Amino acid sequence: MIDAERDVVDARAPREFAEGHIPNSYGIPVGAPLSTWAGWVLPFRAPIILIADDRVAREDAVRQLIRIGFDDLHGYLEGGIAAWQAEGFPVSRVPALSVEEFYAAREHGDSARVLDVRQNAEWRAGHLPRAIHVEGGRLPFGDLPIARDEPLVVHCGHGDRSTVAISILERRRYRDLRLMYGGFSAWASAGYPTTRLGTHFPGFTGIEGISLELLVTLTALYRVPPGTEVSEMCEALSSDTLALSPVPHNPK
């Protein structure tokens, strides 16, 4: 077993994560990119055990983590999830639906709510009918406008960000989750209906027009204490008083 003092980062692709992962692990696909989302959702300097598909993906994940200051790497799970399961250890699974499967389910009365975790600009450009919107980067913080027992189908643009979102929701004790594989791009490409109307729950505010990517990058570049309110970061940015210590860079 892996003790609770170490965080498991599962850097595999969305479908592999959905098919089986260690409970309470962070699902952050290496191409998300890992460096951006690890800097946002992981406690800084967290001791990490890594899960990756192969040596190349593992080495890429290690490089990305070290680049943003996560150098307390305790190793990787040899044999991956298959070895974990073979030992009889618990595995969590999330049903992964294609857009065709989910469209058909909706047509037959599936009442699950749709959670869109893309950025605000993507949401405003078009989204699934009757969806609700919370940017993925907001999910670890504060109260969410979703009941923990509510069935949720989670999607992003393609699949990487929704994998991060699902892993965070699982850690927050949301259990009735499904992944819409392929995301909004696959839905729109299939010609299914979209709208610009819906329920948007404002995410990060404080500086008009500031992007989630910028806030994620700042989190990775500075030692932001876990639980820091994003509004505090925004206020500091707008007043040019960001009192955070940059991660030291040691050129070789």
C-alpha positions as CSV (number, residue, x, y, z in Angstrom):
1,M,0.0,0.0,0.0
2,I,1.0,3.7,-0.4
3,D,0.9,5.6,2.8
4,A,-1.3,8.7,3.1
5,E,1.7,11.0,3.6
6,R,2.5,10.8,-0.2
7,D,0.4,12.0,-3.1
8,V,-0.1,9.8,-6.1
9,V,0.1,11.6,-9.4
10,D,-1.4,9.5,-12.2
11,A,-0.1,10.9,-15.5
12,R,-1.8,8.5,-17.8
13,A,-4.3,9.3,-20.6
14,P,-7.9,10.1,-19.6
15,R,-9.4,6.8,-20.7
16,E,-6.7,4.8,-18.9
17,F,-7.3,6.8,-15.7
18,A,-11.1,6.3,-16.0
19,E,-10.7,2.5,-16.4
20,G,-8.9,2.2,-13.1
21,H,-6.8,4.3,-10.7
22,I,-5.7,4.4,-7.1
23,P,-8.4,6.0,-4.9
24,N,-7.7,9.7,-4.2
25,S,-4.9,9.9,-6.7
26,Y,-4.5,13.1,-8.8
27,G,-5.2,12.4,-12.5
28,I,-3.1,14.8,-14.4
29,P,-2.2,13.6,-17.9
30,V,1.3,14.3,-18.9
31,G,0.1,16.4,-21.9
32,A,-2.4,18.5,-19.9
33,P,0.4,19.8,-19.4
34,L,1.3,18.2,-16.1
35,S,3.5,21.1,-15.1
36,T,0.6,23.6,-15.3
37,W,-2.0,21.5,-13.4
38,A,0.4,20.0,-10.8
39,G,1.4,23.6,-9.9
40,W,-2.3,24.4,-9.5
41,V,-3.8,21.5,-7.6
42,L,-0.9,19.8,-5.7
43,P,0.3,21.0,-2.3
44,F,3.7,22.6,-2.9
45,R,6.7,20.3,-2.3
46,A,4.3,17.4,-1.9
47,P,6.1,14.0,-1.7
48,I,5.0,12.2,-4.9
49,I,4.7,8.7,-6.3
50,L,4.2,8.7,-10.0
51,I,2.2,6.5,-12.3
52,A,2.8,6.7,-16.0
53,D,2.3,4.5,-19.1
54,D,5.9,3.9,-20.0
55,R,9.5,5.1,-19.4
56,V,9.2,7.9,-21.9
57,A,6.1,9.3,-20.3
58,R,7.5,8.8,-16.9
59,E,10.7,10.7,-17.7
60,D,8.6,13.5,-19.3
61,A,6.5,13.7,-16.1
62,V,9.6,13.9,-13.9
63,R,11.1,16.7,-16.0
64,Q,7.8,18.7,-15.8
65,L,7.5,18.2,-12.0
66,I,11.1,19.1,-11.3
67,R,10.8,22.2,-13.5
68,I,8.2,23.7,-11.2
69,G,9.8,22.7,-7.9
70,F,8.3,19.3,-7.2
71,D,11.5,17.4,-6.6
72,D,10.4,15.2,-3.7
73,L,9.8,12.3,-5.9
74,H,9.6,9.0,-4.1
75,G,9.5,6.8,-7.1
76,Y,7.0,5.3,-9.5
77,L,4.6,2.4,-9.3
78,E,6.4,-0.5,-10.9
79,G,4.1,-2.6,-13.0
80,G,1.5,0.2,-13.0
81,I,-2.2,-0.3,-12.1
82,A,-2.1,-3.9,-13.3
83,A,0.4,-4.8,-10.6
84,W,-1.6,-2.8,-8.0
85,Q,-4.8,-4.7,-8.9
86,A,-2.9,-8.0,-8.9
87,E,-2.1,-7.4,-5.2
88,G,-5.7,-7.0,-4.4
89,F,-5.5,-3.3,-3.6
90,P,-8.5,-1.0,-4.1
91,V,-9.1,0.6,-7.5
92,S,-11.5,3.4,-8.4
93,R,-13.2,3.5,-11.8
94,V,-15.2,6.2,-13.6
95,P,-17.4,5.3,-16.6
96,A,-16.2,6.9,-19.8
97,L,-18.9,7.7,-22.3
98,S,-18.4,8.7,-25.9
99,V,-20.3,11.7,-27.1
100,E,-22.5,9.4,-29.1
101,E,-23.3,7.3,-26.0
102,F,-24.0,10.3,-23.9
103,Y,-26.2,12.0,-26.6
104,A,-28.3,8.8,-26.8
105,A,-28.6,8.5,-23.0
106,R,-29.8,12.1,-22.9
107,E,-32.4,11.4,-25.6
108,H,-33.6,8.5,-23.5
109,G,-34.1,10.6,-20.4
110,D,-30.7,10.5,-18.6
111,S,-31.0,13.3,-16.0
112,A,-27.3,13.5,-15.1
113,R,-26.1,17.1,-14.9
114,V,-23.3,18.2,-17.2
115,L,-20.3,19.9,-15.7
116,D,-18.2,21.9,-18.1
117,V,-14.8,22.7,-16.7
118,R,-13.4,24.6,-19.6
119,Q,-12.3,28.3,-19.4
120,N,-14.8,31.1,-19.4
121,A,-14.1,32.1,-23.0
122,E,-14.6,28.6,-24.2
123,W,-17.9,28.4,-22.3
124,R,-19.2,31.7,-23.8
125,A,-18.4,30.5,-27.3
126,G,-20.7,27.5,-27.0
127,H,-21.5,24.6,-24.7
128,L,-23.9,21.7,-24.2
129,P,-27.5,22.5,-23.5
130,R,-28.4,22.5,-19.8
131,A,-24.8,22.3,-18.7
132,I,-23.3,24.1,-15.7
133,H,-19.9,25.7,-15.8
134,V,-17.2,25.8,-13.2
135,E,-13.6,26.4,-14.4
136,G,-11.4,23.4,-13.5
137,G,-9.0,25.5,-11.6
138,R,-11.7,26.5,-9.1
139,L,-12.7,23.0,-8.2
140,P,-10.2,22.5,-5.3
141,F,-11.3,25.7,-3.6
142,G,-14.3,26.7,-1.6
143,D,-17.9,25.5,-1.9
144,L,-19.2,24.1,-5.2
145,P,-22.7,24.6,-6.5
146,I,-23.1,20.8,-6.9
147,A,-24.5,18.3,-4.4
148,R,-22.1,15.4,-3.6
149,D,-24.7,12.8,-4.4
150,E,-25.7,14.3,-7.8
151,P,-24.9,12.4,-10.9
152,L,-22.4,14.4,-13.0
153,V,-21.0,14.0,-16.5
154,V,-17.8,16.0,-16.6
155,H,-16.1,17.3,-19.8
156,C,-13.6,19.8,-21.0
157,G,-12.4,20.5,-24.5
158,H,-10.9,17.1,-25.2
159,G,-10.3,15.1,-22.0
160,D,-7.2,16.1,-20.1
161,R,-8.7,18.8,-18.0
162,S,-11.8,16.8,-17.2
163,T,-9.5,14.0,-15.9
164,V,-7.9,16.5,-13.5
165,A,-11.4,17.7,-12.5
166,I,-12.7,14.2,-11.9
167,S,-9.8,13.3,-9.6
168,I,-10.3,16.5,-7.6
169,L,-14.1,15.9,-7.3
170,E,-13.3,12.3,-6.1
171,R,-11.0,13.7,-3.4
172,R,-13.9,16.0,-2.4
173,R,-16.2,12.9,-2.0
174,Y,-18.2,13.2,-5.2
175,R,-18.8,9.7,-6.3
176,D,-21.4,9.6,-9.1
177,L,-19.1,10.8,-11.8
178,R,-18.8,10.1,-15.5
179,L,-16.3,11.3,-18.1
180,M,-17.5,12.4,-21.5
181,Y,-14.6,11.2,-23.6
182,G,-13.5,13.6,-26.4
183,G,-15.0,16.6,-24.7
184,F,-16.8,19.5,-26.3
185,S,-14.7,19.3,-29.5
186,A,-16.0,15.8,-30.2
187,W,-19.6,16.8,-29.3
188,A,-19.5,19.8,-31.6
189,S,-17.8,17.8,-34.4
190,A,-20.6,15.2,-34.2
191,G,-23.1,17.9,-35.0
192,Y,-24.9,17.7,-31.6
193,P,-26.8,20.8,-30.3
194,T,-24.9,23.5,-28.5
195,T,-26.0,26.8,-27.0
196,R,-24.7,30.0,-25.5
197,L,-27.2,29.9,-22.7
198,G,-26.7,28.1,-19.4
199,T,-25.6,28.3,-15.8
200,H,-22.2,29.8,-15.3
201,F,-20.7,30.0,-11.8
202,P,-18.1,32.7,-11.8
203,G,-14.6,31.4,-11.1
204,F,-11.7,33.6,-10.4
205,T,-12.3,37.3,-10.2
206,G,-10.2,40.3,-9.1
207,I,-8.5,41.4,-12.2
208,E,-10.7,41.9,-15.3
209,G,-9.6,39.6,-18.1
210,I,-6.9,37.7,-16.1
211,S,-6.6,34.2,-17.5
212,L,-6.6,30.9,-15.7
213,E,-3.3,30.0,-17.4
214,L,-1.6,33.1,-15.9
215,L,-2.9,32.2,-12.4
216,V,-1.8,28.6,-12.8
217,T,1.7,29.8,-14.0
218,L,2.0,32.1,-11.0
219,T,1.1,29.3,-8.7
220,A,3.8,27.2,-10.2
221,L,6.4,30.0,-10.2
222,Y,5.8,31.2,-6.6
223,R,5.5,29.4,-3.3
224,V,1.7,29.9,-2.9
225,P,0.6,28.4,0.4
226,P,-2.1,25.7,0.0
227,G,-5.5,27.2,0.4
228,T,-4.5,30.7,-0.7
229,E,-7.6,32.4,-2.0
230,V,-7.2,33.4,-5.7
231,S,-8.8,36.7,-4.9
232,E,-5.8,37.4,-2.7
233,M,-3.4,36.7,-5.6
234,C,-5.5,38.9,-7.9
235,E,-5.5,41.8,-5.4
236,A,-1.7,41.4,-5.0
237,L,-1.2,41.4,-8.7
238,S,-3.4,44.4,-9.3
239,S,-1.5,46.4,-6.6
240,D,1.9,45.2,-7.6
241,T,2.5,43.8,-4.1
242,L,2.7,40.1,-4.7
243,A,4.5,39.0,-1.5
244,L,5.5,35.5,-2.5
245,S,8.9,33.9,-2.7
246,P,9.9,32.8,-6.2
247,V,11.0,29.2,-6.7
248,P,14.8,29.4,-6.9
249,H,16.4,28.7,-10.2
250,N,19.7,27.0,-10.2
251,P,21.1,27.1,-13.8
252,K,23.7,24.4,-14.6
